[in-house]
Amino acid sequence: MHELEHDPGPDSTWEQLFQSAPLDHYINFPNSPFHTRFGPVFYRGRLDGTARVLVIGQDPATDEILAHRILVGQAGQLVQTFLAKLGLTHSYLMLNTFLFGIQTASLNQTIATDAGIMAYRNKLFDQAQASNNLSAILTFGTYAHLSAMNWPGRGSLKVVQLTHPTAPSGVAANWNSQFAAASSAVASDPDGTVDSTPFSTTHPIQRTDVPRRDLPFGVPSWHGAGAGRGTHSQRGAGSNFESQILWTAP
């Protein structure tokens, strides 16, 4: 059977779960901390029961909105580098702390553990657990880790806490310190190779292209690509900040 070079999207079970998302709760949240005008972004990776690792991120930005898949921009390409060094090429499912982007100034523990947001997020995690043979959870960022720790269904799953890939400092040092724990909890994919060479703490971590199999059919080949070939997307300025995304092709 020919392997698809794009993500076919959710099956009926996942689709129904996605359709039940509490979007109004986000849209009407006090003080409007979420960027909701372009809709939610739910996942990236395997929804077909073949995931062995649950990756938890934070929130989608403009690159993610354009692909309607999480972790495809700079942060996602750096996460892909960490997965590649673990020998993981496809056996992962990525979910976020939030379905919408959030204003940085509004990000705190209280909003990350809001009852409505957390209850639905845990339903997503529960479905990931129920439909896959998960061996570990990788959390990228403080609030991603908080999400995992507030998930009753995680059971005895190994949780590896990793610094957010776009944090201003300490990423390589943290990833180096946690690599052995992640590698011991996660078996590589048959077409992957474990690379335990430490990340450089003096040079930027190299980005890895998001696999085409993780993206919808028809997404431009340069979307989700690494340095020098990546997208250039940003929110509009001033009054257009919430209603406009500027996307510049290379």
C-alpha positions in Angstrom: 0.0 0.0 0.0 1.3 3.4 -0.9 2.0 5.6 2.1 0.2 8.9 2.0 2.5 11.9 1.8 -0.1 14.1 3.5 -2.2 13.9 6.6 -5.7 12.6 5.7 -7.2 14.2 8.8 -9.3 12.8 11.7 -11.5 9.7 11.6 -15.1 10.0 12.8 -14.2 9.5 16.5 -11.6 12.2 16.6 -13.7 14.4 14.4 -16.6 14.2 16.8 -14.3 15.0 19.7 -12.9 18.0 17.9 -16.3 19.2 17.0 -17.3 19.1 20.7 -14.6 21.6 21.6 -15.7 24.4 24.0 -15.0 27.1 21.4 -17.4 29.6 23.0 -15.6 29.2 26.3 -12.4 30.4 24.6 -14.2 33.1 22.6 -16.0 34.5 25.6 -13.2 34.1 28.1 -12.8 37.1 30.5 -10.5 39.9 29.2 -10.3 38.2 25.8 -6.8 36.6 26.1 -7.1 34.3 23.1 -6.7 34.9 19.4 -9.9 33.3 18.2 -10.7 34.9 14.9 -9.0 32.3 12.7 -10.4 29.3 14.5 -8.8 26.5 16.6 -5.9 24.3 15.8 -6.1 20.8 17.3 -3.1 18.5 16.6 -0.3 17.3 14.4 0.8 13.7 13.9 -0.9 10.3 14.0 -4.6 10.0 14.8 -4.7 6.4 13.4 -3.6 4.6 16.6 0.1 4.3 15.7 1.4 7.0 18.0 3.8 5.9 20.8 4.6 9.3 22.1 2.3 12.1 23.2 4.0 15.5 22.6 2.4 18.5 24.4 3.0 22.0 23.2 1.6 25.3 24.3 -0.5 27.2 21.8 -0.7 27.8 18.0 0.8 30.9 16.2 0.2 32.1 12.7 2.2 29.3 10.9 0.0 26.8 12.8 -3.2 28.6 11.8 -2.2 28.6 8.1 -1.5 24.8 8.2 -4.2 24.0 10.7 -1.6 21.8 12.4 0.2 22.6 15.6 4.0 23.0 16.0 4.9 23.6 12.3 6.7 27.0 12.7 10.1 27.6 14.2 9.2 26.0 17.5 7.7 22.9 15.7 10.8 22.6 13.5 13.0 22.6 16.6 10.7 20.0 18.3 11.1 17.9 15.1 14.9 18.0 15.6 14.5 16.6 19.1 12.2 13.9 17.8 14.6 13.1 15.0 17.5 12.6 17.4 15.3 10.1 19.3 14.8 8.3 16.1 11.1 9.2 15.9 10.0 9.9 12.3 6.2 9.4 12.6 5.1 7.6 15.8 3.9 10.7 17.7 0.8 12.7 18.3 1.0 16.4 19.2 -1.6 18.2 21.2 -1.5 21.7 22.8 -2.3 23.3 26.1 -4.7 25.7 24.3 -6.7 25.4 21.1 -6.0 29.0 20.3 -3.0 31.3 20.5 -2.8 33.3 23.7 -1.4 36.7 24.6 1.9 36.2 26.3 1.0 38.6 29.1 -2.1 36.5 29.9 -0.3 33.2 30.2 -0.3 31.9 33.7 -1.1 28.8 35.8 -4.7 29.9 36.5 -5.7 30.1 32.8 -3.8 26.9 31.9 -5.8 25.0 34.6 -9.1 26.8 33.9 -11.8 24.1 34.5 -13.4 24.4 31.1 -10.1 24.4 29.2 -8.6 21.6 31.3 -11.7 19.3 31.1 -11.7 19.3 27.3 -7.9 19.0 27.0 -8.0 16.0 29.3 -10.6 14.4 26.9 -8.2 14.8 24.1 -5.4 13.3 26.2 -7.8 10.4 27.2 -8.6 9.7 23.6 -4.9 9.7 22.7 -4.2 7.2 25.5 -7.2 5.0 24.7 -6.4 4.8 20.9 -2.6 4.4 21.1 0.0 2.4 22.8 1.8 5.3 24.4 5.1 4.9 26.1 5.9 8.5 27.1 4.8 12.1 27.2 7.2 14.9 26.1 6.2 18.3 27.3 7.7 21.5 25.7 7.3 24.4 28.0 6.1 25.1 31.6 2.4 25.1 30.7 2.6 22.0 28.6 4.1 20.2 31.6 1.4 21.6 33.8 -1.1 20.2 31.3 0.4 16.7 31.7 0.6 16.9 35.5 -3.1 17.9 35.6 -4.2 15.0 33.5 -5.6 12.3 35.7 -5.5 9.7 32.9 -1.7 9.8 32.4 -1.3 7.0 34.9 2.3 5.7 35.0 3.3 7.2 31.7 6.8 8.6 31.8 6.7 12.4 31.5 9.8 14.2 30.2 9.9 17.9 30.9 11.6 19.9 28.2 12.2 23.7 27.9 10.1 25.4 25.3 12.1 25.4 22.0 11.9 29.2 21.6 12.8 30.1 25.2 15.4 32.8 25.3 18.1 30.6 26.9 18.8 27.2 28.3 17.1 25.1 25.7 20.1 23.1 24.5 21.3 22.5 28.1 17.9 21.3 29.2 17.4 19.1 26.1 20.8 17.5 26.7 20.0 16.8 30.3 16.7 15.2 29.4 17.7 13.3 26.3 18.7 10.1 28.1 15.4 9.9 29.9 13.4 10.5 26.7 15.5 8.0 24.8 15.1 5.3 27.4 11.3 5.7 27.4 10.9 5.8 23.7 11.9 3.2 21.1 13.0 4.6 17.8 11.0 4.1 14.6 12.2 1.4 12.2 13.3 4.1 9.7 14.8 6.4 12.4 18.3 6.5 14.0 19.0 7.6 17.5 21.6 10.4 17.7 22.9 11.0 21.2 25.3 13.7 20.2 24.7 16.6 22.6 23.1 19.8 21.3 25.5 22.6 21.0 25.1 25.2 23.8 27.0 27.8 21.8 25.3 27.6 18.4 21.6 27.6 17.5 19.8 24.3 17.3 19.3 23.3 13.7 15.7 23.1 12.6 14.2 20.0 10.9 11.5 20.2 8.3 8.0 19.1 9.4 7.3 15.9 7.5 4.8 16.2 4.6 2.9 13.3 6.1 2.0 15.7 9.0 0.4 18.4 6.9 -2.8 18.6 4.8 -2.7 17.8 1.1 -1.8 20.9 -0.9 0.1 22.8 1.7 3.1 24.6 -0.1 6.3 22.6 0.1 8.0 25.5 1.9 5.5 25.7 4.7 6.9 24.0 7.8 10.4 24.0 6.2 13.6 24.9 8.0 15.8 28.0 8.2 16.2 29.8 4.9 13.1 28.1 3.4 10.5 28.7 6.1 7.3 30.7 5.9 7.2 34.3 6.9 3.9 34.9 8.6 2.9 37.5 11.2 -0.2 39.1 12.5 -1.4 42.4 11.1 -0.4 45.6 12.7 -2.5 47.8 14.9 -6.2 47.4 14.5 -5.6 44.4 12.2 -3.7 42.4 14.7 -6.6 40.0 15.4 -8.2 40.0 11.9 -5.2 39.8 9.5 -2.3 37.4 8.9 0.4 38.4 6.5 2.0 35.4 4.7 5.0 36.0 2.5 6.1 33.3 0.1 9.9 32.8 -0.2 
